[in-house]
Amino acid sequence: MKITKTTQSRLKDVDFSNLVFGTQFSDHMLIAEYSDGSWSEPEIKPYGPLSFTPAMHTLHYGQAIFEGQKAYYMENGEIGIFRPEANAKRLNHSASRMFMPEFPVEWFMEGIKALVDLDREWVPKEANHSLYLRPFMFGSSEFVAARPSEKYTLCIITSPVGPYYAGDVKVKIEETFTRSAAGGVGSTKCAGNYGGAFYATDQARKEGYTQVIWTDHANHELIEESGTMNIGFIIDDTFITPPLSERILAGITRESILTLLRDRNIVKVEERPIKVDEVVKAAQEGRLKEAFGMGTAAVISPINVIGYRGTDFKIPTPMDGYAMRIKKELTDLRSGAAEDPYGWMLKF
Ligand SMILES: Cc1ncc(COP(=O)(O)O)c(C=O)c1O
């Protein structure tokens, strides 16, 4: 792999005790180009502007996908990337649904490791900090015609991030807007899924909520996701999360949590459709013990209010509850404080 190192590191300009999520980028980036039916070998070079013309395909037709994952500074001084292969595979799932070329998983793995290794000083050492990794791919042909791009660019950039603190998470069960529909692209990380959600989220904010709980497109009866996280509930003594479908993003945090909960017998697990009515009834009857989002950014984000048709239900967020316990299990595995029986960390 060709590597061109920066001659002017920006590391010394970074205040690691005051990081704002996704606003500062490490010294290097990885780039690969696709044309004439094949990918060029990825190359690492100094982080900097890309050049393109106003006719670049993705600006018009939105063949754009991305990933989000993290590298951690581990207790023994190694760097560990959490489940990178899962992200490589999900990127390719998004690529195939968006009619974009898949990127070889071996190149992805080799490339992301080489990039993080080169910028290893950028991985924050403080607890609960990490280096956020952002692979993305877009159609880079120069034409305006509604047909697939012929050229594509794959890029990986990285950004040091601090602990995620969401404050009070007050979510509204959304019954007007939808994030995804049957036959659509909800199971992909295509850029449009996020662009399409901003308006609905802003409307909820104006009503005093921080996020929405997405429901199904047809009848708004089934719970799907919470903002950009998968969602789980503890009702009575069972953890319930909606099953994956073409409308839901297959979160790697969700899958990791399900694995831990099942293998360690922490709580009874049900992966099944869950109706809004069931959640509301459980909240009314005091049987909704916890509710939380699951995703790379926050790992677990406890929800303390669920709003439904004008009524706000307060949800407990116990410090010794399941959400906090799961978060600790995953955090310990990632930092090396606990064993990693699944080989989830790519360490170097
Ligand atoms: C819509 C959506 N759902 C769920 C998730 C959680 O996925 P992961 O755990 O892989 O970060 C994300 C974040 O990537 C997301 O954007």
The ligand as a MOL file (V3000), in Angstrom:
LIG
                    3D

  0  0  0     0  0            999 V3000
M  V30 BEGIN CTAB
M  V30 COUNTS 16 16 0 0 0
M  V30 BEGIN ATOM
M  V30 1 C -30.0710 4.1880 11.6180 0
M  V30 2 C -29.0810 3.5520 12.5300 0
M  V30 3 N -29.4790 2.5410 13.3210 0
M  V30 4 C -28.6230 1.9160 14.1680 0
M  V30 5 C -27.2990 2.3130 14.2600 0
M  V30 6 C -26.3690 1.5860 15.1940 0
M  V30 7 O -25.4460 0.8310 14.4700 0
M  V30 8 P -24.0220 0.4900 15.0860 0
M  V30 9 O -24.2740 -0.2000 16.3630 0
M  V30 10 O -23.3820 -0.3990 14.0860 0
M  V30 11 O -23.3240 1.7800 15.2680 0
M  V30 12 C -26.8420 3.3790 13.4640 0
M  V30 13 C -25.4470 3.8310 13.5590 0
M  V30 14 O -24.6250 3.4030 12.8010 0
M  V30 15 C -27.7460 4.0090 12.5760 0
M  V30 16 O -27.3390 5.0110 11.8020 0
M  V30 END ATOM
M  V30 BEGIN BOND
M  V30 1 1 1 2
M  V30 2 1 2 3
M  V30 3 2 2 15
M  V30 4 2 3 4
M  V30 5 1 4 5
M  V30 6 1 5 6
M  V30 7 2 5 12
M  V30 8 1 6 7
M  V30 9 1 7 8
M  V30 10 2 8 9
M  V30 11 1 8 10
M  V30 12 1 8 11
M  V30 13 1 12 13
M  V30 14 1 12 15
M  V30 15 2 13 14
M  V30 16 1 15 16
M  V30 END BOND
M  V30 END CTAB
M  END
